[in-house]
Amino acid sequence: MDTTETSGVGSTSNGSTTTSTDGGPFFLSFSTNVGTITDGESVVFTATVSDPDGLDDIAGGTLFTGDGAFSYGPFVAAGQEGTYSITVSWDAIDQVEVIEFENGSVERLFRAEFFDMKGGSASQDTTITLSCPGGGACGGACIDFQSDAGNCGACGKVCEGGCESAQCAPILGECINMASGFASCAEYCQEEGEVCVESGCGGLTYKGYGNSGLCMMDLGDSPYTDACDDVNTWGGNEVAVRCCCTDST
């Protein structure tokens, strides 16, 4: 059978193309009830199909991924003769092809294909937009990249101190003492490739401890809001300290 391709005249499928075999079924329309869905929602695909040999010659249809590699299931009769539909949920789309994007939304292509009793076929494509207002999707779930500490600004970016405006919040560094060779928290953070944040960790610039052992166990600390470049005294409650630094890794 010869195959022809048309521009999908008479359809409402976002300007997609229709492919059909000579004498086979053909699309009158292929549309969706919504153009955009988000996590937890569904979309209804509706196709109106005819055939030169009559509607009884139509054997059925299936909704596929845009490349035709995977199926979402068969179309079912939808009341009016020659009209078929299938409802597909966000989760079902994710099961067939994982939903993951980081730019707010992404388009996903779908293909409807119908067959007749003689083996003739017709296919038509359409797209819907998958959207996550909080930023994107990771592993099929919408994520707020602005505040999710496990996906801060991007999928899989973990922040120990939490996520603020899609950036990792500052964290307290490792324990340092006089032997570490740093005169101030500013110097320590710079050595770590970060920047000291004054009063940035729960309102603190650094924590001070009476000895290194207490520092390692994070016990008996004293809070300090001093400037980042203040010279450490390395005495009293500042024998060991943990400085507040940015977390850009």
N, C-alpha and C positions, 0 to 999 in steps of 0.2 A: 504494500500500500504506500502511496505517496504521502509525504508529510508536508504540511503547509504551516506557515507561521504568520499570524496577523497581529495587529496592535491591540487586540482585545476590545474592539468596538462594541459598545453596548454593555460593557462591564463597568463595575466601580471598584477596580482593584489596583488603584494607585498607579495607573499607566503601565501595568505589566503586559507581557506578551502572552499570546495564546498559541499553542501548538496543537494541531489536530491532523488525523489521517483522512484522506479523501473518502467521503462516504461514511465516515465515522461520526461519533457524537461531537457536539460543539457547545461551547459556553454561550449562554445568553447574558449571564452576569456571574460575578464571583466577588463577594464583599464580606466585610466583618461588621459586627454591631458597634465596635469601638476601635479607635485607632491606636490607643495606648492602654496598657495594663501595668499594674504593679504587683508586688508580692501579695498573695492571697486572692487575687482576682482571676477572672476567666474571660475568654474571648470566644464568640460564636462565629464560625465561618459558615457562610451560606452560599450555595452554588445553584444556579438555575441552568439546567442542561437540556438540550434537545437532540434529536437524531433524525436523519433523513428517512429512516425506515420506521419511525414512530417511537414514542416514549417507551413502549414495551420492549424495544430492542436494547435499552440501556441496562447493562448488567450491574452497574454500581460504581462507586468511586472511593478513593482513599486520599487522606491528607498526609503529605510527606514534608520532610525538611526541604529547604530550598534546593539542595543538590540531589534530592530524590533518594538519598541513602537510607533514611530512617522514616518509619511510619508513626503517625499519631493515632491512627485508627480509621475505620470506615465512616463514610458519610451515611446518614440515615434519612429516610423520607421525612420531609418537613411540611406535611399538610398538602399544599398545592402540588398537583402532579408535575413532575419534572424538577421539583425543588428539593434540595438535600442540605443537611446541616450537620455540623459536628462542634461540640463545645470542648475547648482545650483550656486547662487551668495553667497558671504560672508553674505549679509544681510539675505538671506533666511535661511542659516545655523543658524544664530543668532536667528532668529524668532522661529525656531524649538527647539533649545537648546542654551541658552545664551553663547556667546563666552566671556570667562574671564579667563585670565592666566597672570602670572607674571614672566615667565622664558624665554621670547623671542619667544617661539613657543610651540605648543601642537599638538599632533596627534588626529584626529577625525575619528572614524570608521563609515563606511557606508555599508549597505547591499542591494544588488539587489536581488529581488525575482520575478521569472517568473512562470506562470501557463499555463496548457494546457486545452483543452476542457473537458477532463475526470477528472479534478481536481488534476492531478499530478503537482508537483512543484519542483523548484530548486532554491537554494539561494547561493550567494557567497558574501564574504566580501572584502573590500579594505579600505585602509586608505589614507588620505591626511594630509599634515601638514599645520596648520594655523599659520601664522608668522606675528610678528610685530617687525620690526627692532629696534624701539625705546625702546623696553623693554617688552611690553605686551599689553593686551587688558582689558578694563574695560567696562562692559555693552555693549559689542559688538563693541566698537571703539578702534582702536589702540591708545596707549598713549605713550608719551615720558616720562618715569619715571625719566629721568635725569633733566627735567626742568618744568614739569607740577605741578603747586602749589596746584592743587586739587587732584593729585594722585602722590605724590612725593615718588618714590621708591616702591610704592605699591598702589593698588586700594584703594581709599577712604582716603588716608593719606593727610590731608589738612595742608598747611603751610602758616601761616599768612604773613611771610616776603618773600615768594617766595621759589623756589626750585633750588638748585645748586648741580649738580652732585649727584642727587638722595637723597640729604639731605636737610632738612629745613634750610633756611638761617637764620642767627641771627636776633633777633628782640629786640626792646626797651621794657624794662619791665615796671612795674607799677611805679607810682610816689612814691618816698621815700623822707624823710626829716630827720632832726637830731633826731626827736622822734622815727624814725623807728629803730634806734639802729645799723645801719651799718656804719662802718668807711670808706668803699670803695665800688666801684662797684664789685670788686672781691668777697667781703663778701656777698653782696646782691645776686649775681648770684648763688653762692654756696648754699645759703639758699634755693633758688628756684630749686635746683637740676641740675643747669646748670653751664656753664663756661663763664666768661666775655670774650668778644672778642674785643681786642683793635682795634679801627678804623674799626669795622666790620659792622656797620649799616650806610650805605651810607657814609663811611669814618669817622664816629664818634664813639667814645667810650661811650659817653653819651651826653644827652642834659641837660642844666641847665636852671632854671627858677627863676624869682625874688620872687615868692611865690607859695604856693601849688595850689591856684586857677588857676593860669596861666598854671601850670603843668597839671592839670586835663583837661583843655581845649586845651592843646598843643598850647599855644599862646605865642609869645614873647620869644621863646627859644634862647639860646646861644649854639653854637656847641663846643664840647670839644674833643680833640684827646689825652688826657692824658693817662698814663698807667693805667691799670685796678686796680692796687693795690695802686695808689696814694690816700692819705687820703683826703676825702671831707672836704671843708672848711665850708660848710653850711652857707655861707654868700654871699652878692652881688647877682650875677646871678646864684648862686648855693644853694639858700634856699631850692629848691626841684630839684631832678634830675630823669632822666629815663636812666637806664644803658642798654648797649648793651650786651645781653646774647645769648648763643646758644639756639636753639629750638628743643630739642630732643624728645618731647612728640608726 
